[in-house]
Amino acid sequence: MDRLPARGADRAVGPDTGTQRLVRGELPRPFRGEQGSVSQPDPGREESGRATMIMPPVRSNPTPEARPAADTSKATGRRRGTDSARGGRTADDSLDGILPVASSAERGGDRGQEARAGAFAEPAADQTLPNRITDWIIEHWGARSGNHPYIPVVLVVVAVVLALVAWILGPAQHKQENVSASNLTAQTQTQTPAPAAESVAPSAPGAAPGTAPTGTAVAAPATGPVARAATDGLFPSGLAAHTMAEVNAWAQFRDRPVDVVVTYTDRADWDDVVNPWMGRVFASYPGTLVISVPLFPDVGNMTSCAAGDYNAKWRQFGRWLVNQGRGDSFVRLGWEFNGKWFGWYAGTNPTAYVKCFQNASSSIKSAAPAARIDWNLNAHGPDYDAYSVYPGNSYVDVIGIDSYDQYPPSHTVKDFTDQCNAYQGLCDVIRFAQQHSKLFSVPEWGVVALNTVAGGRGAAGGDNPLYIQQMYSVFQQYAGSLAYEAYFNEGDSGDVHSSLVNPNMHPASASMYNSLW
């Protein structure tokens, strides 16, 4: 069956330059390198607290209580009295039936013979058990019985101290609780579209056609469940932006801090990628950055990437993340790879794409281990089956989807539910992420105006508050496994015209968003 036209038709045609405004799927840096060209944060607005993200408190590790100092005072009470009594015994005395006490002259004779013969006396009934055991041990070692501390008491104290040390050093005492992909239980909500019960069985990446690339293999990074973006709300939320002024305006519009900002590097050459502009523009931003980077810039190609020729560049990018204090950023690596509008389109050579992604992911993580790699497809697979080129769990931390109200639009709740559960729809991608024990993300989403290419074909929803409400319901239902979501607020010509703020192109949708967020 013929597919509906790809969303790429809504994109502006022309070279990617630093002066080009937002194009759906890319946010280039404006006028890079010119003094004063980048909008700076509004000091007055930041002081108001509206656009400043309130970071959750950091839970400190539990610290054990200091053990009391040892008592160095002289022995008192029972211990001193017992020692005095034992000091008055004569050679003819016995320790109440433990081992016979010989005189100093006899110690080398009769006692030695009795010991060799095994002639040990039976304990007396009137001797306390701890004392009898202690005297027997000391006598057995060849020392003088009766002159000993309370060894059982000492042993008990030592045992208690050792147990306390083991408890303090035990790993269970330092267990941190984080919201991660291991906690994927959805919160039950009513009247909310839920993914269908059937499971998805994606093809293995190795089954995809293409010529296997050559080159040095890169070891897979050590991966595990990662945390969501920091938030004080139910789920991490933000927008795509390229200035702090846009971030501040969005925070003011919804009266809530912006948890994440989705950004896009330029891609004319490698310098645009490994030393991107957002490090300077968002230096004061306290939230989490989502950095969209191409698998290679305009001067690169998939074959060289698959061969490992760009691994050093990706390690350089990883070092940049760490040096900027952004080592835990989400890296949206080669986003929307299943659409033909980018040079890293997976359908050109699926096997090379998989190897290219693996090389880039491993190289970034080797320099920035805390970076969170986001494998980000476009909804409904306009040109290629994304699941067939999944790079593997070792190379992916988050599975993302860009989902707009187009191809098809959601005019009713049933329309939304059907497209959400359709193959490679939002709900289907959530299901795919759960199968791989990964968080999911929605880096781009928004309404689509009727005066767009999609709208002219009857494939856009226009000002659609129902779509806004249904998206919120999905975010709410799966909040525990949602890494982040970001609205694509853009009003430039040739794009999806999704803007809710500056300008407000969809009043009903803006009102719905404001009431929910």
Secondary structure, 3 states (H helix, E strand, C coil): CCCCCCHHHHCCCCCCCCCCCCECCECCCCCCCCCCCCCCCCHHHHHHCCCCCCCCCCCCCCCCCCCCCCCCCCCCCHHHHHHHHHHCCCCCCECCCCCECCCCCCCCCHHHHHHHHCCCCCCCCCCCHHHHHHHHHHHHCCCCCCCCCCHHHHHHHHHHHHHHHHHHHCHHHHCCCCCECCCCCCCCCCCCCCCCCCCCCCCCHHHCCCCCCCCCCCCCCCCCCCECCCCCCCCCEEEECCCHHHHHHHHHHHCCCCCEEEEECCCCCHHHHHCCCHHHHCCCCCCEEEEEECCCCCCCCHHHHHCCCCHHHHHHHHHHHHHCCCCCCEEEECCCCCCCCCCCCHHHCHHHHHHHHHHHHHHHHHHCCCCEEEEEEECCCCCCCHHHHCCCHHHCCEEEEEEECECCCCCCHHHHHHHHHCCCCHHHHHHHHHHCCCEEEEEEEECCCCCCHHHHCCCECCCCHHHHHHHHHHHHHCHHHEEEEEECCCCCCCCCCCCCCCCCCCHHHHHHHHHHC
